Amino acid sequence: RCQREGRGFDPLCPLQNNKMVTNNKELTINELFVKATKFHQDNNLEAAEPLYKIILNKDSNFISAHDNLGLIYKNKGENEKAKTCFKKVIEIDPNYSSAHYNIASIFHKMGKLEVAKSYYEKAIEIKPNYTEAYNNLGIIFNQLEENEKAILYCKKAIDINSSFFNAHYNLGLIFQKIDENEKAINCYENAIKIN
């Protein structure tokens, strides 16, 4: 599949014998990671995923490869595999805030609000200005009918980043839900100004 007709191996093929080879030179683990990340950024997940796996076969503690592989699985809806990757990241570095956030978002999507809440809170404990985590906690508290906390967390997200569209929009939803329509309109207008 990575051969040119009659020419042997393709020097641009990402995988040959479970190694990344370019012009007959095996790449270092860091070079592999750069290539994998480039594929990932270009949304070529089919090329990125096996490279991250090769990296992890060479170095099972390569934290960024675990994290990025988890993001690929999360993107593909393979939640159990994604959680395994993010848990490995946390095992290697318990203070890796985005891994806590990513696990939280998976549990949140699954409707496991209390578990998601604890991971979001841990992400904020590690990174106190984690805008997205505050916003998502606001959404969880809204779902749990704890409106005051929902408002508080969305406002905190806005305090950190006043141009964060989602927090303005979600705050509007909360105010609309509790019939504070003027406040809701103000939030929606702020969201529209942003986007």
VOLUM-220776 format. One record per residue (C-alpha): residue in three letters; residue number from 1; x, y, z. Coordinates in pm, 1 decimal. Layout:
# VOLUM-220776
<pt><type>ALA</type><seq>NUM</seq><px>X</px><py>Y</py><pz>Z</pz></pt>
...
***
This chain:
# VOLUM-220776
<pt><type>ARG</type><seq>1</seq><px>0.0</px><py>0.0</py><pz>0.0</pz></pt>
<pt><type>CYS</type><seq>2</seq><px>297.7</px><py>232.4</py><pz>42.9</pz></pt>
<pt><type>GLN</type><seq>3</seq><px>484.3</px><py>115.3</py><pz>-264.5</pz></pt>
<pt><type>ARG</type><seq>4</seq><px>519.7</px><py>285.1</py><pz>-594.2</pz></pt>
<pt><type>GLU</type><seq>5</seq><px>479.2</px><py>43.1</py><pz>-879.3</pz></pt>
<pt><type>GLY</type><seq>6</seq><px>810.5</px><py>-129.8</py><pz>-947.7</pz></pt>
<pt><type>ARG</type><seq>7</seq><px>1008.7</px><py>112.2</py><pz>-732.7</pz></pt>
<pt><type>GLY</type><seq>8</seq><px>1011.6</px><py>-46.5</py><pz>-387.4</pz></pt>
<pt><type>PHE</type><seq>9</seq><px>939.3</px><py>166.4</py><pz>-84.4</pz></pt>
<pt><type>ASP</type><seq>10</seq><px>796.3</px><py>514.5</py><pz>-122.3</pz></pt>
<pt><type>PRO</type><seq>11</seq><px>1027.8</px><py>759.1</py><pz>63.8</pz></pt>
<pt><type>LEU</type><seq>12</seq><px>725.9</px><py>969.8</py><pz>159.4</pz></pt>
<pt><type>CYS</type><seq>13</seq><px>525.2</px><py>679.8</py><pz>300.6</pz></pt>
<pt><type>PRO</type><seq>14</seq><px>456.3</px><py>738.3</py><pz>671.0</pz></pt>
<pt><type>LEU</type><seq>15</seq><px>485.2</px><py>372.1</py><pz>772.5</pz></pt>
<pt><type>GLN</type><seq>16</seq><px>731.4</px><py>106.8</py><pz>662.3</pz></pt>
<pt><type>ASN</type><seq>17</seq><px>793.0</px><py>-197.8</py><pz>880.4</pz></pt>
<pt><type>ASN</type><seq>18</seq><px>630.9</px><py>-18.5</py><pz>1175.9</pz></pt>
<pt><type>LYS</type><seq>19</seq><px>890.0</px><py>260.4</py><pz>1151.0</pz></pt>
<pt><type>MET</type><seq>20</seq><px>879.0</px><py>607.9</py><pz>1006.7</pz></pt>
<pt><type>VAL</type><seq>21</seq><px>1130.8</px><py>616.8</py><pz>726.9</pz></pt>
<pt><type>THR</type><seq>22</seq><px>1219.8</px><py>909.9</py><pz>504.2</pz></pt>
<pt><type>ASN</type><seq>23</seq><px>1485.0</px><py>861.0</py><pz>235.8</pz></pt>
<pt><type>ASN</type><seq>24</seq><px>1598.8</px><py>535.8</py><pz>405.2</pz></pt>
<pt><type>LYS</type><seq>25</seq><px>1671.2</px><py>717.1</py><pz>735.0</pz></pt>
<pt><type>GLU</type><seq>26</seq><px>1480.4</px><py>618.5</py><pz>1047.2</pz></pt>
<pt><type>LEU</type><seq>27</seq><px>1347.4</px><py>926.7</py><pz>1221.4</pz></pt>
<pt><type>THR</type><seq>28</seq><px>1413.3</px><py>1008.3</py><pz>1585.7</pz></pt>
<pt><type>ILE</type><seq>29</seq><px>1123.5</px><py>1001.9</py><pz>1827.5</pz></pt>
<pt><type>ASN</type><seq>30</seq><px>1106.1</px><py>1382.8</py><pz>1826.8</pz></pt>
<pt><type>GLU</type><seq>31</seq><px>1106.5</px><py>1393.6</py><pz>1447.5</pz></pt>
<pt><type>LEU</type><seq>32</seq><px>826.0</px><py>1136.5</py><pz>1448.9</pz></pt>
<pt><type>PHE</type><seq>33</seq><px>631.5</px><py>1353.4</py><pz>1691.1</pz></pt>
<pt><type>VAL</type><seq>34</seq><px>673.4</px><py>1661.3</py><pz>1471.0</pz></pt>
<pt><type>LYS</type><seq>35</seq><px>543.1</px><py>1463.9</py><pz>1170.4</pz></pt>
<pt><type>ALA</type><seq>36</seq><px>253.3</px><py>1317.4</py><pz>1369.8</pz></pt>
<pt><type>THR</type><seq>37</seq><px>158.7</px><py>1660.2</py><pz>1503.2</pz></pt>
<pt><type>LYS</type><seq>38</seq><px>168.8</px><py>1808.3</py><pz>1153.5</pz></pt>
<pt><type>PHE</type><seq>39</seq><px>-63.2</px><py>1535.6</py><pz>1023.9</pz></pt>
<pt><type>HIS</type><seq>40</seq><px>-286.4</px><py>1592.8</py><pz>1327.6</pz></pt>
<pt><type>GLN</type><seq>41</seq><px>-301.8</px><py>1969.0</py><pz>1270.6</pz></pt>
<pt><type>ASP</type><seq>42</seq><px>-390.2</px><py>1904.9</py><pz>906.2</pz></pt>
<pt><type>ASN</type><seq>43</seq><px>-674.4</px><py>1679.7</py><pz>1031.6</pz></pt>
<pt><type>ASN</type><seq>44</seq><px>-510.8</px><py>1376.4</py><pz>870.3</pz></pt>
<pt><type>LEU</type><seq>45</seq><px>-591.0</px><py>1155.7</py><pz>1167.9</pz></pt>
<pt><type>GLU</type><seq>46</seq><px>-535.7</px><py>832.5</py><pz>973.4</pz></pt>
<pt><type>ALA</type><seq>47</seq><px>-170.6</px><py>928.7</py><pz>925.5</pz></pt>
<pt><type>ALA</type><seq>48</seq><px>-122.2</px><py>1079.9</py><pz>1273.9</pz></pt>
<pt><type>GLU</type><seq>49</seq><px>-268.4</px><py>795.0</py><pz>1479.4</pz></pt>
<pt><type>PRO</type><seq>50</seq><px>-19.7</px><py>520.4</py><pz>1378.7</pz></pt>
<pt><type>LEU</type><seq>51</seq><px>272.6</px><py>758.3</py><pz>1425.4</pz></pt>
<pt><type>TYR</type><seq>52</seq><px>166.7</px><py>835.8</py><pz>1782.8</pz></pt>
<pt><type>LYS</type><seq>53</seq><px>144.7</px><py>460.1</py><pz>1841.9</pz></pt>
<pt><type>ILE</type><seq>54</seq><px>496.8</px><py>407.5</py><pz>1706.4</pz></pt>
<pt><type>ILE</type><seq>55</seq><px>621.0</px><py>682.6</py><pz>1937.3</pz></pt>
<pt><type>LEU</type><seq>56</seq><px>453.1</px><py>517.0</py><pz>2235.5</pz></pt>
<pt><type>ASN</type><seq>57</seq><px>602.2</px><py>180.2</py><pz>2141.7</pz></pt>
<pt><type>LYS</type><seq>58</seq><px>943.7</px><py>346.0</py><pz>2162.1</pz></pt>
<pt><type>ASP</type><seq>59</seq><px>868.1</px><py>553.9</py><pz>2473.5</pz></pt>
<pt><type>SER</type><seq>60</seq><px>559.0</px><py>460.7</py><pz>2673.4</pz></pt>
<pt><type>ASN</type><seq>61</seq><px>593.9</px><py>777.8</py><pz>2882.2</pz></pt>
<pt><type>PHE</type><seq>62</seq><px>587.0</px><py>1024.1</py><pz>2590.9</pz></pt>
<pt><type>ILE</type><seq>63</seq><px>312.6</px><py>1233.1</py><pz>2746.1</pz></pt>
<pt><type>SER</type><seq>64</seq><px>223.8</px><py>1449.3</py><pz>2445.0</pz></pt>
<pt><type>ALA</type><seq>65</seq><px>179.4</px><py>1142.1</py><pz>2224.8</pz></pt>
<pt><type>HIS</type><seq>66</seq><px>-65.3</px><py>993.7</py><pz>2479.4</pz></pt>
<pt><type>ASP</type><seq>67</seq><px>-248.5</px><py>1326.3</py><pz>2499.3</pz></pt>
<pt><type>ASN</type><seq>68</seq><px>-273.4</px><py>1374.2</py><pz>2122.6</pz></pt>
<pt><type>LEU</type><seq>69</seq><px>-373.6</px><py>1011.8</py><pz>2064.7</pz></pt>
<pt><type>GLY</type><seq>70</seq><px>-645.9</px><py>1064.1</py><pz>2325.7</pz></pt>
<pt><type>LEU</type><seq>71</seq><px>-767.3</px><py>1367.7</py><pz>2131.5</pz></pt>
<pt><type>ILE</type><seq>72</seq><px>-786.2</px><py>1159.5</py><pz>1813.7</pz></pt>
<pt><type>TYR</type><seq>73</seq><px>-988.8</px><py>889.6</py><pz>1989.9</pz></pt>
<pt><type>LYS</type><seq>74</seq><px>-1211.9</px><py>1155.7</py><pz>2146.1</pz></pt>
<pt><type>ASN</type><seq>75</seq><px>-1267.5</px><py>1308.5</py><pz>1801.4</pz></pt>
<pt><type>LYS</type><seq>76</seq><px>-1359.6</px><py>964.6</py><pz>1663.5</pz></pt>
<pt><type>GLY</type><seq>77</seq><px>-1602.9</px><py>901.3</py><pz>1951.4</pz></pt>
<pt><type>GLU</type><seq>78</seq><px>-1389.2</px><py>617.1</py><pz>2089.3</pz></pt>
<pt><type>ASN</type><seq>79</seq><px>-1439.4</px><py>733.9</py><pz>2445.2</pz></pt>
<pt><type>GLU</type><seq>80</seq><px>-1293.9</px><py>436.6</py><pz>2631.8</pz></pt>
<pt><type>LYS</type><seq>81</seq><px>-969.3</px><py>451.7</py><pz>2434.3</pz></pt>
<pt><type>ALA</type><seq>82</seq><px>-958.5</px><py>830.0</py><pz>2480.9</pz></pt>
<pt><type>LYS</type><seq>83</seq><px>-1008.3</px><py>799.4</py><pz>2857.3</pz></pt>
<pt><type>THR</type><seq>84</seq><px>-730.5</px><py>539.9</py><pz>2874.9</pz></pt>
<pt><type>CYS</type><seq>85</seq><px>-491.6</px><py>780.5</py><pz>2701.5</pz></pt>
<pt><type>PHE</type><seq>86</seq><px>-584.4</px><py>1076.1</py><pz>2922.2</pz></pt>
<pt><type>LYS</type><seq>87</seq><px>-560.5</px><py>863.7</py><pz>3238.5</pz></pt>
<pt><type>LYS</type><seq>88</seq><px>-211.1</px><py>758.2</py><pz>3130.4</pz></pt>
<pt><type>VAL</type><seq>89</seq><px>-121.1</px><py>1127.0</py><pz>3089.7</pz></pt>
<pt><type>ILE</type><seq>90</seq><px>-246.0</px><py>1196.9</py><pz>3442.9</pz></pt>
<pt><type>GLU</type><seq>91</seq><px>-55.8</px><py>894.2</py><pz>3575.0</pz></pt>
<pt><type>ILE</type><seq>92</seq><px>265.4</px><py>1033.6</py><pz>3422.9</pz></pt>
<pt><type>ASP</type><seq>93</seq><px>191.0</px><py>1394.8</py><pz>3522.0</pz></pt>
<pt><type>PRO</type><seq>94</seq><px>-97.0</px><py>1448.1</py><pz>3767.8</pz></pt>
<pt><type>ASN</type><seq>95</seq><px>-80.0</px><py>1824.2</py><pz>3701.1</pz></pt>
<pt><type>TYR</type><seq>96</seq><px>-151.0</px><py>1803.2</py><pz>3327.4</pz></pt>
<pt><type>SER</type><seq>97</seq><px>-465.4</px><py>2015.6</py><pz>3334.3</pz></pt>
<pt><type>SER</type><seq>98</seq><px>-586.8</px><py>1951.0</py><pz>2980.1</pz></pt>
<pt><type>ALA</type><seq>99</seq><px>-599.1</px><py>1574.5</py><pz>3042.6</pz></pt>
<pt><type>HIS</type><seq>100</seq><px>-833.6</px><py>1634.0</py><pz>3337.7</pz></pt>
<pt><type>TYR</type><seq>101</seq><px>-1039.4</px><py>1867.6</py><pz>3118.8</pz></pt>
<pt><type>ASN</type><seq>102</seq><px>-1058.8</px><py>1617.8</py><pz>2832.8</pz></pt>
<pt><type>ILE</type><seq>103</seq><px>-1169.8</px><py>1331.7</py><pz>3057.7</pz></pt>
<pt><type>ALA</type><seq>104</seq><px>-1426.0</px><py>1565.9</py><pz>3211.6</pz></pt>
<pt><type>SER</type><seq>105</seq><px>-1565.8</px><py>1653.0</py><pz>2870.3</pz></pt>
<pt><type>ILE</type><seq>106</seq><px>-1605.0</px><py>1283.3</py><pz>2783.9</pz></pt>
<pt><type>PHE</type><seq>107</seq><px>-1790.5</px><py>1210.0</py><pz>3108.0</pz></pt>
<pt><type>HIS</type><seq>108</seq><px>-1995.5</px><py>1528.1</py><pz>3057.0</pz></pt>
<pt><type>LYS</type><seq>109</seq><px>-2101.4</px><py>1412.7</py><pz>2710.5</pz></pt>
<pt><type>MET</type><seq>110</seq><px>-2192.7</px><py>1072.6</py><pz>2858.7</pz></pt>
<pt><type>GLY</type><seq>111</seq><px>-2418.4</px><py>1245.6</py><pz>3113.9</pz></pt>
<pt><type>LYS</type><seq>112</seq><px>-2201.4</px><py>1149.1</py><pz>3412.4</pz></pt>
<pt><type>LEU</type><seq>113</seq><px>-2218.3</px><py>1498.3</py><pz>3556.1</pz></pt>
<pt><type>GLU</type><seq>114</seq><px>-2071.3</px><py>1438.2</py><pz>3901.5</pz></pt>
<pt><type>VAL</type><seq>115</seq><px>-1766.0</px><py>1261.7</py><pz>3761.5</pz></pt>
<pt><type>ALA</type><seq>116</seq><px>-1723.7</px><py>1531.2</py><pz>3495.3</pz></pt>
<pt><type>LYS</type><seq>117</seq><px>-1757.5</px><py>1800.6</py><pz>3761.0</pz></pt>
<pt><type>SER</type><seq>118</seq><px>-1474.9</px><py>1655.2</py><pz>3969.5</pz></pt>
<pt><type>TYR</type><seq>119</seq><px>-1239.6</px><py>1643.4</py><pz>3668.5</pz></pt>
<pt><type>TYR</type><seq>120</seq><px>-1327.2</px><py>2000.8</py><pz>3564.4</pz></pt>
<pt><type>GLU</type><seq>121</seq><px>-1265.7</px><py>2116.0</py><pz>3921.6</pz></pt>
<pt><type>LYS</type><seq>122</seq><px>-927.3</px><py>1941.6</py><pz>3922.3</pz></pt>
<pt><type>ALA</type><seq>123</seq><px>-837.9</px><py>2109.9</py><pz>3591.7</pz></pt>
<pt><type>ILE</type><seq>124</seq><px>-919.8</px><py>2449.2</py><pz>3749.2</pz></pt>
<pt><type>GLU</type><seq>125</seq><px>-725.1</px><py>2365.1</py><pz>4064.6</pz></pt>
<pt><type>ILE</type><seq>126</seq><px>-419.5</px><py>2302.7</py><pz>3844.8</pz></pt>
<pt><type>LYS</type><seq>127</seq><px>-482.9</px><py>2591.1</py><pz>3604.3</pz></pt>
<pt><type>PRO</type><seq>128</seq><px>-684.9</px><py>2861.6</py><pz>3785.4</pz></pt>
<pt><type>ASN</type><seq>129</seq><px>-762.1</px><py>3057.0</py><pz>3466.5</pz></pt>
<pt><type>TYR</type><seq>130</seq><px>-899.9</px><py>2762.0</py><pz>3267.5</pz></pt>
<pt><type>THR</type><seq>131</seq><px>-1180.9</px><py>2948.1</py><pz>3090.1</pz></pt>
<pt><type>GLU</type><seq>132</seq><px>-1335.2</px><py>2646.2</py><pz>2917.9</pz></pt>
<pt><type>ALA</type><seq>133</seq><px>-1345.3</px><py>2445.5</py><pz>3240.0</pz></pt>
<pt><type>TYR</type><seq>134</seq><px>-1527.4</px><py>2727.1</py><pz>3423.3</pz></pt>
<pt><type>ASN</type><seq>135</seq><px>-1775.7</px><py>2755.1</py><pz>3137.6</pz></pt>
<pt><type>ASN</type><seq>136</seq><px>-1840.1</px><py>2380.8</py><pz>3131.5</pz></pt>
<pt><type>LEU</type><seq>137</seq><px>-1886.7</px><py>2374.6</py><pz>3508.3</pz></pt>
<pt><type>GLY</type><seq>138</seq><px>-2147.1</px><py>2646.1</py><pz>3455.3</pz></pt>
<pt><type>ILE</type><seq>139</seq><px>-2324.0</px><py>2418.0</py><pz>3209.0</pz></pt>
<pt><type>ILE</type><seq>140</seq><px>-2311.1</px><py>2125.1</py><pz>3453.3</pz></pt>
<pt><type>PHE</type><seq>141</seq><px>-2451.3</px><py>2330.7</py><pz>3739.6</pz></pt>
<pt><type>ASN</type><seq>142</seq><px>-2725.5</px><py>2452.4</py><pz>3504.4</pz></pt>
<pt><type>GLN</type><seq>143</seq><px>-2806.1</px><py>2088.9</py><pz>3423.3</pz></pt>
<pt><type>LEU</type><seq>144</seq><px>-2807.9</px><py>2011.0</py><pz>3796.8</pz></pt>
<pt><type>GLU</type><seq>145</seq><px>-3054.3</px><py>2301.1</py><pz>3851.4</pz></pt>
<pt><type>GLU</type><seq>146</seq><px>-2799.3</px><py>2485.6</py><pz>4068.2</pz></pt>
<pt><type>ASN</type><seq>147</seq><px>-2855.5</px><py>2818.2</py><pz>3895.5</pz></pt>
<pt><type>GLU</type><seq>148</seq><px>-2652.5</px><py>3041.3</py><pz>4128.6</pz></pt>
<pt><type>LYS</type><seq>149</seq><px>-2342.4</px><py>2826.2</py><pz>4084.3</pz></pt>
<pt><type>ALA</type><seq>150</seq><px>-2406.7</px><py>2803.8</py><pz>3708.9</pz></pt>
<pt><type>ILE</type><seq>151</seq><px>-2416.9</px><py>3184.3</py><pz>3685.2</pz></pt>
<pt><type>LEU</type><seq>152</seq><px>-2107.7</px><py>3217.4</py><pz>3903.4</pz></pt>
<pt><type>TYR</type><seq>153</seq><px>-1897.9</px><py>2982.0</py><pz>3688.0</pz></pt>
<pt><type>CYS</type><seq>154</seq><px>-2005.7</px><py>3134.1</py><pz>3356.6</pz></pt>
<pt><type>LYS</type><seq>155</seq><px>-1929.9</px><py>3481.4</py><pz>3492.5</pz></pt>
<pt><type>LYS</type><seq>156</seq><px>-1588.1</px><py>3359.9</py><pz>3607.9</pz></pt>
<pt><type>ALA</type><seq>157</seq><px>-1517.0</px><py>3236.8</py><pz>3252.8</pz></pt>
<pt><type>ILE</type><seq>158</seq><px>-1614.6</px><py>3581.8</py><pz>3121.6</pz></pt>
<pt><type>ASP</type><seq>159</seq><px>-1398.3</px><py>3753.3</py><pz>3385.0</pz></pt>
<pt><type>ILE</type><seq>160</seq><px>-1100.3</px><py>3552.3</py><pz>3260.2</pz></pt>
<pt><type>ASN</type><seq>161</seq><px>-1178.8</px><py>3602.7</py><pz>2891.0</pz></pt>
<pt><type>SER</type><seq>162</seq><px>-1439.4</px><py>3867.1</py><pz>2813.0</pz></pt>
<pt><type>SER</type><seq>163</seq><px>-1448.6</px><py>3764.3</py><pz>2446.2</pz></pt>
<pt><type>PHE</type><seq>164</seq><px>-1533.2</px><py>3398.8</py><pz>2516.9</pz></pt>
<pt><type>PHE</type><seq>165</seq><px>-1851.8</px><py>3356.2</py><pz>2312.9</pz></pt>
<pt><type>ASN</type><seq>166</seq><px>-1969.0</px><py>3030.2</py><pz>2474.7</pz></pt>
<pt><type>ALA</type><seq>167</seq><px>-1972.1</px><py>3173.9</py><pz>2826.8</pz></pt>
<pt><type>HIS</type><seq>168</seq><px>-2185.5</px><py>3474.1</py><pz>2722.4</pz></pt>
<pt><type>TYR</type><seq>169</seq><px>-2423.8</px><py>3247.7</py><pz>2532.9</pz></pt>
<pt><type>ASN</type><seq>170</seq><px>-2450.8</px><py>2993.0</py><pz>2816.9</pz></pt>
<pt><type>LEU</type><seq>171</seq><px>-2504.5</px><py>3267.6</py><pz>3072.5</pz></pt>
<pt><type>GLY</type><seq>172</seq><px>-2785.9</px><py>3396.0</py><pz>2852.6</pz></pt>
<pt><type>LEU</type><seq>173</seq><px>-2944.1</px><py>3050.1</py><pz>2850.7</pz></pt>
<pt><type>ILE</type><seq>174</seq><px>-2928.4</px><py>3032.9</py><pz>3230.2</pz></pt>
<pt><type>PHE</type><seq>175</seq><px>-3084.4</px><py>3377.9</py><pz>3275.4</pz></pt>
<pt><type>GLN</type><seq>176</seq><px>-3354.6</px><py>3293.8</py><pz>3020.7</pz></pt>
<pt><type>LYS</type><seq>177</seq><px>-3430.7</px><py>2969.8</py><pz>3204.7</pz></pt>
<pt><type>ILE</type><seq>178</seq><px>-3488.4</px><py>3157.7</py><pz>3533.3</pz></pt>
<pt><type>ASP</type><seq>179</seq><px>-3693.4</px><py>3429.0</py><pz>3358.9</pz></pt>
<pt><type>GLU</type><seq>180</seq><px>-3438.1</px><py>3706.3</py><pz>3394.9</pz></pt>
<pt><type>ASN</type><seq>181</seq><px>-3495.6</px><py>3804.7</py><pz>3035.4</pz></pt>
<pt><type>GLU</type><seq>182</seq><px>-3325.5</px><py>4145.6</py><pz>3035.1</pz></pt>
<pt><type>LYS</type><seq>183</seq><px>-3004.6</px><py>3987.0</py><pz>3161.8</pz></pt>
<pt><type>ALA</type><seq>184</seq><px>-3044.5</px><py>3707.4</py><pz>2907.5</pz></pt>
<pt><type>ILE</type><seq>185</seq><px>-3084.6</px><py>3956.5</py><pz>2622.0</pz></pt>
<pt><type>ASN</type><seq>186</seq><px>-2775.6</px><py>4144.1</py><pz>2738.9</pz></pt>
<pt><type>CYS</type><seq>187</seq><px>-2573.7</px><py>3819.5</py><pz>2738.1</pz></pt>
<pt><type>TYR</type><seq>188</seq><px>-2697.4</px><py>3724.0</py><pz>2391.7</pz></pt>
<pt><type>GLU</type><seq>189</seq><px>-2614.3</px><py>4072.5</py><pz>2261.2</pz></pt>
<pt><type>ASN</type><seq>190</seq><px>-2262.8</px><py>4037.5</py><pz>2402.5</pz></pt>
<pt><type>ALA</type><seq>191</seq><px>-2231.0</px><py>3699.0</py><pz>2233.7</pz></pt>
<pt><type>ILE</type><seq>192</seq><px>-2345.7</px><py>3845.7</py><pz>1901.1</pz></pt>
<pt><type>LYS</type><seq>193</seq><px>-2086.4</px><py>4124.8</py><pz>1928.9</pz></pt>
<pt><type>ILE</type><seq>194</seq><px>-1818.2</px><py>3859.3</py><pz>1970.8</pz></pt>
<pt><type>ASN</type><seq>195</seq><px>-1949.0</px><py>3639.1</py><pz>1689.0</pz></pt>
***
